[in-house]
């Protein structure tokens, strides 16, 4: 997103927030914004329960397990899942 579009989006967000007359709704909006900002500060990925670094570590672990021949082929996994 370029700077001009980002600024337009910010202004739209501000206009939407300013137009809220219900104190409860406004409190929920502010809380949601704070939560997103906190997750970003902590390195959390919105919607996920782990950080980018934790995700990369899990990928590296899975790749190492694959290299070591751990796990099962996908066709075997499908057969196993079909029996559930």
Protein Blocks (a to p, Z undefined) as FASTA:
>chain_A
ZZklmmmmmmmmmmmmmmpmbfklmmmmmmmmmmmmmmmmnopaehiabdfklmmmmmmm
mmmmmmnopajdfklmmmmmmmZZ
